[in-house]
Amino acid sequence: MTKLSVNINKLATLRNSRGGNVPDLVKSTKDIEAFGAEGITVHPRPDERHIRYQDVLELKDVVTT
């Protein structure tokens, strides 16, 4: 049973509002897992205002939980 799964949509929202890649979702996701999270949650939307579909493709190779 997963004890902690972190939703990174808000990190993506913050990145999108700033324009650019800060915070870096791939690095943040690696850090979140290293700190002990047992899952990463994303909820893609058609308008991509949070997580973008490209983010999901990039995270697919990184997420190990």
Distance bins in CASP14 RR format, pairs under 12 A and 6 or more apart:
PFRMAT RR
TARGET T0000
AUTHOR 0000-0000-0000
RMODE 2
METHOD distances of the structure
MODEL  1
1 38 0 0 0 0 1 0 0 0 0 0 0
1 39 0 0 0 0 0 1 0 0 0 0 0
2 36 0 0 0 0 0 1 0 0 0 0 0
2 37 0 0 0 0 1 0 0 0 0 0 0
2 38 1 0 1 0 0 0 0 0 0 0 0
2 39 1 0 1 0 0 0 0 0 0 0 0
2 40 0 0 0 0 0 1 0 0 0 0 0
2 41 0 0 0 0 1 0 0 0 0 0 0
2 65 0 0 0 0 1 0 0 0 0 0 0
3 36 0 0 0 0 1 0 0 0 0 0 0
3 37 0 0 0 0 1 0 0 0 0 0 0
3 38 1 0 1 0 0 0 0 0 0 0 0
3 39 0 0 0 0 1 0 0 0 0 0 0
3 65 0 0 0 0 0 1 0 0 0 0 0
4 32 0 0 0 0 1 0 0 0 0 0 0
4 33 0 0 0 0 0 1 0 0 0 0 0
4 35 0 0 0 0 1 0 0 0 0 0 0
4 36 1 0 0 1 0 0 0 0 0 0 0
4 37 1 0 1 0 0 0 0 0 0 0 0
4 38 1 0 1 0 0 0 0 0 0 0 0
4 39 1 0 0 1 0 0 0 0 0 0 0
4 40 0 0 0 0 0 1 0 0 0 0 0
4 41 0 0 0 0 0 1 0 0 0 0 0
4 65 0 0 0 0 1 0 0 0 0 0 0
5 29 0 0 0 0 0 1 0 0 0 0 0
5 32 0 0 0 0 1 0 0 0 0 0 0
5 33 0 0 0 0 0 1 0 0 0 0 0
5 36 0 0 0 0 0 1 0 0 0 0 0
5 37 1 0 0 1 0 0 0 0 0 0 0
5 38 1 0 0 1 0 0 0 0 0 0 0
5 39 1 1 0 0 0 0 0 0 0 0 0
5 40 1 0 0 1 0 0 0 0 0 0 0
5 41 1 0 1 0 0 0 0 0 0 0 0
5 42 0 0 0 0 0 1 0 0 0 0 0
5 43 0 0 0 0 0 1 0 0 0 0 0
5 63 0 0 0 0 0 1 0 0 0 0 0
5 65 0 0 0 0 1 0 0 0 0 0 0
6 25 0 0 0 0 0 1 0 0 0 0 0
6 28 0 0 0 0 1 0 0 0 0 0 0
6 29 0 0 0 0 1 0 0 0 0 0 0
6 30 0 0 0 0 0 1 0 0 0 0 0
6 31 0 0 0 0 0 1 0 0 0 0 0
6 32 1 0 1 0 0 0 0 0 0 0 0
6 33 0 0 0 0 1 0 0 0 0 0 0
6 34 0 0 0 0 0 1 0 0 0 0 0
6 35 0 0 0 0 1 0 0 0 0 0 0
6 36 0 0 0 0 1 0 0 0 0 0 0
6 37 1 0 1 0 0 0 0 0 0 0 0
6 38 0 0 0 0 1 0 0 0 0 0 0
6 39 1 0 0 1 0 0 0 0 0 0 0
6 40 1 0 0 1 0 0 0 0 0 0 0
6 41 1 0 0 1 0 0 0 0 0 0 0
6 42 0 0 0 0 1 0 0 0 0 0 0
6 63 0 0 0 0 0 1 0 0 0 0 0
6 65 0 0 0 0 1 0 0 0 0 0 0
7 13 0 0 0 0 0 1 0 0 0 0 0
7 28 0 0 0 0 0 1 0 0 0 0 0
7 29 0 0 0 0 0 1 0 0 0 0 0
7 32 0 0 0 0 0 1 0 0 0 0 0
7 37 0 0 0 0 0 1 0 0 0 0 0
7 39 0 0 0 0 1 0 0 0 0 0 0
7 40 0 0 0 0 1 0 0 0 0 0 0
7 41 1 0 1 0 0 0 0 0 0 0 0
7 42 1 0 0 1 0 0 0 0 0 0 0
7 43 1 0 0 1 0 0 0 0 0 0 0
7 50 0 0 0 0 1 0 0 0 0 0 0
7 51 0 0 0 0 1 0 0 0 0 0 0
8 14 0 0 0 0 0 1 0 0 0 0 0
8 15 0 0 0 0 1 0 0 0 0 0 0
8 23 0 0 0 0 1 0 0 0 0 0 0
8 24 0 0 0 0 0 1 0 0 0 0 0
8 25 1 0 0 1 0 0 0 0 0 0 0
8 26 0 0 0 0 0 1 0 0 0 0 0
8 27 0 0 0 0 0 1 0 0 0 0 0
8 28 1 0 0 1 0 0 0 0 0 0 0
8 29 1 0 0 1 0 0 0 0 0 0 0
8 30 0 0 0 0 0 1 0 0 0 0 0
8 31 0 0 0 0 0 1 0 0 0 0 0
8 32 1 0 0 1 0 0 0 0 0 0 0
8 33 0 0 0 0 0 1 0 0 0 0 0
8 37 0 0 0 0 1 0 0 0 0 0 0
8 39 0 0 0 0 0 1 0 0 0 0 0
8 40 1 0 0 1 0 0 0 0 0 0 0
8 41 1 0 0 1 0 0 0 0 0 0 0
8 42 1 0 0 1 0 0 0 0 0 0 0
8 43 0 0 0 0 1 0 0 0 0 0 0
8 44 0 0 0 0 0 1 0 0 0 0 0
8 50 0 0 0 0 1 0 0 0 0 0 0
8 51 1 0 0 1 0 0 0 0 0 0 0
8 52 0 0 0 0 0 1 0 0 0 0 0
8 55 0 0 0 0 1 0 0 0 0 0 0
8 56 0 0 0 0 0 1 0 0 0 0 0
8 58 0 0 0 0 0 1 0 0 0 0 0
8 59 0 0 0 0 1 0 0 0 0 0 0
8 62 0 0 0 0 0 1 0 0 0 0 0
8 63 0 0 0 0 1 0 0 0 0 0 0
9 15 0 0 0 0 0 1 0 0 0 0 0
9 16 0 0 0 0 0 1 0 0 0 0 0
9 25 0 0 0 0 0 1 0 0 0 0 0
9 28 0 0 0 0 0 1 0 0 0 0 0
9 40 0 0 0 0 0 1 0 0 0 0 0
9 41 1 0 0 1 0 0 0 0 0 0 0
9 42 1 0 0 1 0 0 0 0 0 0 0
9 43 1 0 1 0 0 0 0 0 0 0 0
9 44 0 0 0 0 1 0 0 0 0 0 0
9 45 0 0 0 0 1 0 0 0 0 0 0
9 48 0 0 0 0 0 1 0 0 0 0 0
9 49 0 0 0 0 1 0 0 0 0 0 0
9 50 1 0 1 0 0 0 0 0 0 0 0
9 51 1 0 1 0 0 0 0 0 0 0 0
9 52 0 0 0 0 0 1 0 0 0 0 0
9 55 0 0 0 0 1 0 0 0 0 0 0
9 56 0 0 0 0 0 1 0 0 0 0 0
9 59 0 0 0 0 0 1 0 0 0 0 0
10 16 0 0 0 0 0 1 0 0 0 0 0
10 17 0 0 0 0 0 1 0 0 0 0 0
10 23 0 0 0 0 0 1 0 0 0 0 0
10 25 0 0 0 0 0 1 0 0 0 0 0
10 28 0 0 0 0 0 1 0 0 0 0 0
10 41 0 0 0 0 0 1 0 0 0 0 0
10 42 0 0 0 0 0 1 0 0 0 0 0
10 43 0 0 0 0 0 1 0 0 0 0 0
10 49 0 0 0 0 0 1 0 0 0 0 0
10 50 1 0 0 1 0 0 0 0 0 0 0
10 51 0 0 0 0 0 1 0 0 0 0 0
11 17 0 0 0 0 0 1 0 0 0 0 0
11 18 0 0 0 0 0 1 0 0 0 0 0
11 21 0 0 0 0 0 1 0 0 0 0 0
11 22 0 0 0 0 0 1 0 0 0 0 0
11 23 1 0 1 0 0 0 0 0 0 0 0
11 24 0 0 0 0 1 0 0 0 0 0 0
11 25 1 0 0 1 0 0 0 0 0 0 0
11 26 0 0 0 0 0 1 0 0 0 0 0
11 27 0 0 0 0 0 1 0 0 0 0 0
11 28 1 0 1 0 0 0 0 0 0 0 0
11 29 0 0 0 0 1 0 0 0 0 0 0
11 31 0 0 0 0 0 1 0 0 0 0 0
11 32 0 0 0 0 1 0 0 0 0 0 0
11 40 0 0 0 0 0 1 0 0 0 0 0
11 41 0 0 0 0 0 1 0 0 0 0 0
11 42 0 0 0 0 1 0 0 0 0 0 0
11 50 0 0 0 0 1 0 0 0 0 0 0
11 51 0 0 0 0 1 0 0 0 0 0 0
11 55 0 0 0 0 1 0 0 0 0 0 0
11 59 0 0 0 0 0 1 0 0 0 0 0
12 18 0 0 0 0 0 1 0 0 0 0 0
12 19 0 0 0 0 0 1 0 0 0 0 0
12 20 0 0 0 0 0 1 0 0 0 0 0
12 21 0 0 0 0 0 1 0 0 0 0 0
12 22 0 0 0 0 0 1 0 0 0 0 0
12 23 0 0 0 0 1 0 0 0 0 0 0
12 24 0 0 0 0 0 1 0 0 0 0 0
12 25 1 0 0 1 0 0 0 0 0 0 0
12 26 0 0 0 0 0 1 0 0 0 0 0
12 28 0 0 0 0 1 0 0 0 0 0 0
12 29 0 0 0 0 0 1 0 0 0 0 0
12 40 0 0 0 0 0 1 0 0 0 0 0
12 41 0 0 0 0 0 1 0 0 0 0 0
12 42 1 0 0 1 0 0 0 0 0 0 0
12 43 0 0 0 0 1 0 0 0 0 0 0
12 44 0 0 0 0 1 0 0 0 0 0 0
12 45 0 0 0 0 0 1 0 0 0 0 0
12 48 0 0 0 0 1 0 0 0 0 0 0
12 49 0 0 0 0 1 0 0 0 0 0 0
12 50 1 0 1 0 0 0 0 0 0 0 0
12 51 1 0 1 0 0 0 0 0 0 0 0
12 52 1 0 0 1 0 0 0 0 0 0 0
12 53 0 0 0 0 0 1 0 0 0 0 0
12 54 0 0 0 0 0 1 0 0 0 0 0
12 55 1 0 0 1 0 0 0 0 0 0 0
12 56 0 0 0 0 0 1 0 0 0 0 0
12 58 0 0 0 0 0 1 0 0 0 0 0
12 59 0 0 0 0 0 1 0 0 0 0 0
13 19 0 0 0 0 0 1 0 0 0 0 0
13 23 0 0 0 0 0 1 0 0 0 0 0
13 25 0 0 0 0 0 1 0 0 0 0 0
13 42 0 0 0 0 0 1 0 0 0 0 0
13 43 0 0 0 0 0 1 0 0 0 0 0
13 45 0 0 0 0 0 1 0 0 0 0 0
13 47 0 0 0 0 0 1 0 0 0 0 0
13 48 0 0 0 0 0 1 0 0 0 0 0
13 49 1 0 0 1 0 0 0 0 0 0 0
13 50 1 0 1 0 0 0 0 0 0 0 0
13 51 0 0 0 0 1 0 0 0 0 0 0
13 52 0 0 0 0 0 1 0 0 0 0 0
13 55 0 0 0 0 0 1 0 0 0 0 0
14 20 0 0 0 0 0 1 0 0 0 0 0
14 21 0 0 0 0 0 1 0 0 0 0 0
14 22 0 0 0 0 1 0 0 0 0 0 0
14 23 1 0 0 1 0 0 0 0 0 0 0
14 24 0 0 0 0 0 1 0 0 0 0 0
14 25 0 0 0 0 0 1 0 0 0 0 0
14 28 0 0 0 0 0 1 0 0 0 0 0
14 49 0 0 0 0 0 1 0 0 0 0 0
14 50 0 0 0 0 1 0 0 0 0 0 0
14 51 0 0 0 0 0 1 0 0 0 0 0
15 21 1 0 0 1 0 0 0 0 0 0 0
15 22 1 0 0 1 0 0 0 0 0 0 0
15 23 1 0 1 0 0 0 0 0 0 0 0
15 24 1 0 0 1 0 0 0 0 0 0 0
15 25 1 0 0 1 0 0 0 0 0 0 0
15 26 0 0 0 0 0 1 0 0 0 0 0
15 27 0 0 0 0 0 1 0 0 0 0 0
15 28 0 0 0 0 1 0 0 0 0 0 0
15 48 0 0 0 0 0 1 0 0 0 0 0
15 49 0 0 0 0 0 1 0 0 0 0 0
15 50 0 0 0 0 1 0 0 0 0 0 0
15 51 0 0 0 0 1 0 0 0 0 0 0
15 52 0 0 0 0 1 0 0 0 0 0 0
15 55 0 0 0 0 1 0 0 0 0 0 0
16 22 0 0 0 0 0 1 0 0 0 0 0
16 23 0 0 0 0 0 1 0 0 0 0 0
16 25 0 0 0 0 0 1 0 0 0 0 0
16 45 0 0 0 0 0 1 0 0 0 0 0
16 47 0 0 0 0 0 1 0 0 0 0 0
16 48 0 0 0 0 1 0 0 0 0 0 0
16 49 1 0 0 1 0 0 0 0 0 0 0
16 50 1 0 0 1 0 0 0 0 0 0 0
16 51 0 0 0 0 1 0 0 0 0 0 0
16 52 1 0 0 1 0 0 0 0 0 0 0
16 55 0 0 0 0 1 0 0 0 0 0 0
17 23 0 0 0 0 0 1 0 0 0 0 0
17 49 0 0 0 0 1 0 0 0 0 0 0
17 50 0 0 0 0 0 1 0 0 0 0 0
18 24 0 0 0 0 0 1 0 0 0 0 0
20 52 0 0 0 0 0 1 0 0 0 0 0
21 27 0 0 0 0 1 0 0 0 0 0 0
21 28 0 0 0 0 0 1 0 0 0 0 0
21 52 0 0 0 0 0 1 0 0 0 0 0
21 54 0 0 0 0 0 1 0 0 0 0 0
21 55 0 0 0 0 0 1 0 0 0 0 0
21 58 0 0 0 0 0 1 0 0 0 0 0
22 28 0 0 0 0 0 1 0 0 0 0 0
23 29 0 0 0 0 0 1 0 0 0 0 0
23 30 0 0 0 0 0 1 0 0 0 0 0
23 31 0 0 0 0 1 0 0 0 0 0 0
23 32 0 0 0 0 0 1 0 0 0 0 0
23 55 0 0 0 0 0 1 0 0 0 0 0
24 30 0 0 0 0 1 0 0 0 0 0 0
24 31 0 0 0 0 1 0 0 0 0 0 0
24 32 0 0 0 0 0 1 0 0 0 0 0
24 55 0 0 0 0 0 1 0 0 0 0 0
24 58 0 0 0 0 0 1 0 0 0 0 0
24 59 0 0 0 0 0 1 0 0 0 0 0
24 62 0 0 0 0 0 1 0 0 0 0 0
25 31 0 0 0 0 0 1 0 0 0 0 0
25 32 0 0 0 0 0 1 0 0 0 0 0
25 40 0 0 0 0 1 0 0 0 0 0 0
25 42 0 0 0 0 1 0 0 0 0 0 0
25 50 0 0 0 0 0 1 0 0 0 0 0
25 51 0 0 0 0 1 0 0 0 0 0 0
25 52 0 0 0 0 1 0 0 0 0 0 0
25 54 0 0 0 0 0 1 0 0 0 0 0
25 55 1 0 1 0 0 0 0 0 0 0 0
25 56 0 0 0 0 1 0 0 0 0 0 0
25 57 0 0 0 0 0 1 0 0 0 0 0
25 58 1 0 0 1 0 0 0 0 0 0 0
25 59 1 0 0 1 0 0 0 0 0 0 0
25 62 0 0 0 0 1 0 0 0 0 0 0
25 63 0 0 0 0 0 1 0 0 0 0 0
26 32 0 0 0 0 0 1 0 0 0 0 0
26 33 0 0 0 0 0 1 0 0 0 0 0
26 40 0 0 0 0 0 1 0 0 0 0 0
26 54 0 0 0 0 0 1 0 0 0 0 0
26 55 0 0 0 0 1 0 0 0 0 0 0
26 56 0 0 0 0 0 1 0 0 0 0 0
26 57 0 0 0 0 0 1 0 0 0 0 0
26 58 1 0 1 0 0 0 0 0 0 0 0
26 59 1 0 0 1 0 0 0 0 0 0 0
26 60 0 0 0 0 0 1 0 0 0 0 0
26 61 0 0 0 0 1 0 0 0 0 0 0
26 62 1 0 1 0 0 0 0 0 0 0 0
26 63 0 0 0 0 1 0 0 0 0 0 0
27 33 0 0 0 0 0 1 0 0 0 0 0
27 34 0 0 0 0 0 1 0 0 0 0 0
27 58 0 0 0 0 0 1 0 0 0 0 0
27 59 0 0 0 0 0 1 0 0 0 0 0
27 62 0 0 0 0 1 0 0 0 0 0 0
28 34 0 0 0 0 0 1 0 0 0 0 0
28 35 0 0 0 0 0 1 0 0 0 0 0
28 37 0 0 0 0 0 1 0 0 0 0 0
28 40 0 0 0 0 1 0 0 0 0 0 0
28 55 0 0 0 0 0 1 0 0 0 0 0
28 58 0 0 0 0 0 1 0 0 0 0 0
28 59 0 0 0 0 0 1 0 0 0 0 0
28 62 0 0 0 0 0 1 0 0 0 0 0
28 63 0 0 0 0 0 1 0 0 0 0 0
29 35 0 0 0 0 0 1 0 0 0 0 0
29 36 0 0 0 0 0 1 0 0 0 0 0
29 37 0 0 0 0 1 0 0 0 0 0 0
29 39 0 0 0 0 1 0 0 0 0 0 0
29 40 1 0 1 0 0 0 0 0 0 0 0
29 41 0 0 0 0 0 1 0 0 0 0 0
29 42 0 0 0 0 1 0 0 0 0 0 0
29 51 0 0 0 0 0 1 0 0 0 0 0
29 55 0 0 0 0 1 0 0 0 0 0 0
29 56 0 0 0 0 0 1 0 0 0 0 0
29 58 0 0 0 0 1 0 0 0 0 0 0
29 59 1 0 1 0 0 0 0 0 0 0 0
29 60 0 0 0 0 0 1 0 0 0 0 0
29 61 0 0 0 0 0 1 0 0 0 0 0
29 62 1 0 1 0 0 0 0 0 0 0 0
29 63 1 0 0 1 0 0 0 0 0 0 0
29 64 0 0 0 0 1 0 0 0 0 0 0
29 65 0 0 0 0 1 0 0 0 0 0 0
30 36 0 0 0 0 0 1 0 0 0 0 0
30 37 0 0 0 0 0 1 0 0 0 0 0
30 40 0 0 0 0 0 1 0 0 0 0 0
30 58 0 0 0 0 0 1 0 0 0 0 0
30 59 0 0 0 0 1 0 0 0 0 0 0
30 61 0 0 0 0 0 1 0 0 0 0 0
30 62 1 0 0 1 0 0 0 0 0 0 0
30 63 0 0 0 0 1 0 0 0 0 0 0
30 64 0 0 0 0 1 0 0 0 0 0 0
30 65 0 0 0 0 0 1 0 0 0 0 0
31 37 0 0 0 0 1 0 0 0 0 0 0
31 40 0 0 0 0 0 1 0 0 0 0 0
31 62 0 0 0 0 0 1 0 0 0 0 0
32 38 0 0 0 0 0 1 0 0 0 0 0
32 39 0 0 0 0 1 0 0 0 0 0 0
32 40 1 0 0 1 0 0 0 0 0 0 0
32 41 0 0 0 0 0 1 0 0 0 0 0
32 42 0 0 0 0 0 1 0 0 0 0 0
32 59 0 0 0 0 0 1 0 0 0 0 0
32 62 0 0 0 0 0 1 0 0 0 0 0
32 63 0 0 0 0 1 0 0 0 0 0 0
32 64 0 0 0 0 0 1 0 0 0 0 0
32 65 0 0 0 0 1 0 0 0 0 0 0
33 39 1 0 0 1 0 0 0 0 0 0 0
33 40 1 0 0 1 0 0 0 0 0 0 0
33 59 0 0 0 0 0 1 0 0 0 0 0
33 62 0 0 0 0 1 0 0 0 0 0 0
33 63 1 0 0 1 0 0 0 0 0 0 0
33 64 1 0 0 1 0 0 0 0 0 0 0
33 65 1 0 1 0 0 0 0 0 0 0 0
34 40 0 0 0 0 0 1 0 0 0 0 0
34 62 0 0 0 0 0 1 0 0 0 0 0
34 64 0 0 0 0 1 0 0 0 0 0 0
34 65 0 0 0 0 0 1 0 0 0 0 0
35 65 0 0 0 0 0 1 0 0 0 0 0
36 64 0 0 0 0 0 1 0 0 0 0 0
36 65 0 0 0 0 1 0 0 0 0 0 0
37 63 0 0 0 0 0 1 0 0 0 0 0
37 64 0 0 0 0 0 1 0 0 0 0 0
37 65 1 0 0 1 0 0 0 0 0 0 0
38 63 0 0 0 0 0 1 0 0 0 0 0
38 64 0 0 0 0 0 1 0 0 0 0 0
38 65 1 0 1 0 0 0 0 0 0 0 0
39 59 0 0 0 0 0 1 0 0 0 0 0
39 63 1 0 0 1 0 0 0 0 0 0 0
39 64 0 0 0 0 1 0 0 0 0 0 0
39 65 1 0 1 0 0 0 0 0 0 0 0
40 51 0 0 0 0 0 1 0 0 0 0 0
40 55 0 0 0 0 0 1 0 0 0 0 0
40 56 0 0 0 0 0 1 0 0 0 0 0
40 59 1 0 0 1 0 0 0 0 0 0 0
40 60 0 0 0 0 0 1 0 0 0 0 0
40 62 0 0 0 0 1 0 0 0 0 0 0
40 63 1 0 1 0 0 0 0 0 0 0 0
40 64 0 0 0 0 1 0 0 0 0 0 0
40 65 1 0 0 1 0 0 0 0 0 0 0
41 50 0 0 0 0 0 1 0 0 0 0 0
41 51 0 0 0 0 1 0 0 0 0 0 0
41 56 0 0 0 0 0 1 0 0 0 0 0
41 59 0 0 0 0 0 1 0 0 0 0 0
41 63 0 0 0 0 0 1 0 0 0 0 0
41 65 0 0 0 0 0 1 0 0 0 0 0
42 48 0 0 0 0 0 1 0 0 0 0 0
42 50 1 0 0 1 0 0 0 0 0 0 0
42 51 1 0 1 0 0 0 0 0 0 0 0
42 52 0 0 0 0 1 0 0 0 0 0 0
42 53 0 0 0 0 0 1 0 0 0 0 0
42 55 1 0 0 1 0 0 0 0 0 0 0
42 56 1 0 0 1 0 0 0 0 0 0 0
42 57 0 0 0 0 0 1 0 0 0 0 0
42 58 0 0 0 0 0 1 0 0 0 0 0
42 59 1 0 0 1 0 0 0 0 0 0 0
42 60 0 0 0 0 0 1 0 0 0 0 0
42 63 0 0 0 0 1 0 0 0 0 0 0
43 49 0 0 0 0 0 1 0 0 0 0 0
43 50 1 0 0 1 0 0 0 0 0 0 0
43 51 1 0 0 1 0 0 0 0 0 0 0
43 55 0 0 0 0 0 1 0 0 0 0 0
43 56 0 0 0 0 0 1 0 0 0 0 0
44 50 1 0 0 1 0 0 0 0 0 0 0
44 51 1 0 1 0 0 0 0 0 0 0 0
44 52 1 0 0 1 0 0 0 0 0 0 0
44 53 1 0 0 1 0 0 0 0 0 0 0
44 54 0 0 0 0 0 1 0 0 0 0 0
44 55 0 0 0 0 1 0 0 0 0 0 0
44 56 1 0 0 1 0 0 0 0 0 0 0
44 57 0 0 0 0 0 1 0 0 0 0 0
44 59 0 0 0 0 0 1 0 0 0 0 0
45 51 1 0 0 1 0 0 0 0 0 0 0
45 52 0 0 0 0 1 0 0 0 0 0 0
45 53 0 0 0 0 1 0 0 0 0 0 0
45 55 0 0 0 0 0 1 0 0 0 0 0
45 56 0 0 0 0 0 1 0 0 0 0 0
46 52 0 0 0 0 0 1 0 0 0 0 0
46 53 0 0 0 0 1 0 0 0 0 0 0
47 53 0 0 0 0 0 1 0 0 0 0 0
48 54 0 0 0 0 1 0 0 0 0 0 0
48 55 0 0 0 0 1 0 0 0 0 0 0
48 56 0 0 0 0 0 1 0 0 0 0 0
50 56 0 0 0 0 0 1 0 0 0 0 0
51 57 0 0 0 0 0 1 0 0 0 0 0
51 58 0 0 0 0 0 1 0 0 0 0 0
51 59 0 0 0 0 1 0 0 0 0 0 0
52 58 0 0 0 0 1 0 0 0 0 0 0
52 59 0 0 0 0 0 1 0 0 0 0 0
53 59 0 0 0 0 0 1 0 0 0 0 0
53 60 0 0 0 0 0 1 0 0 0 0 0
54 60 0 0 0 0 0 1 0 0 0 0 0
55 61 0 0 0 0 0 1 0 0 0 0 0
55 62 0 0 0 0 0 1 0 0 0 0 0
55 63 0 0 0 0 0 1 0 0 0 0 0
56 62 0 0 0 0 0 1 0 0 0 0 0
56 63 0 0 0 0 1 0 0 0 0 0 0
57 63 0 0 0 0 0 1 0 0 0 0 0
59 65 0 0 0 0 0 1 0 0 0 0 0
END
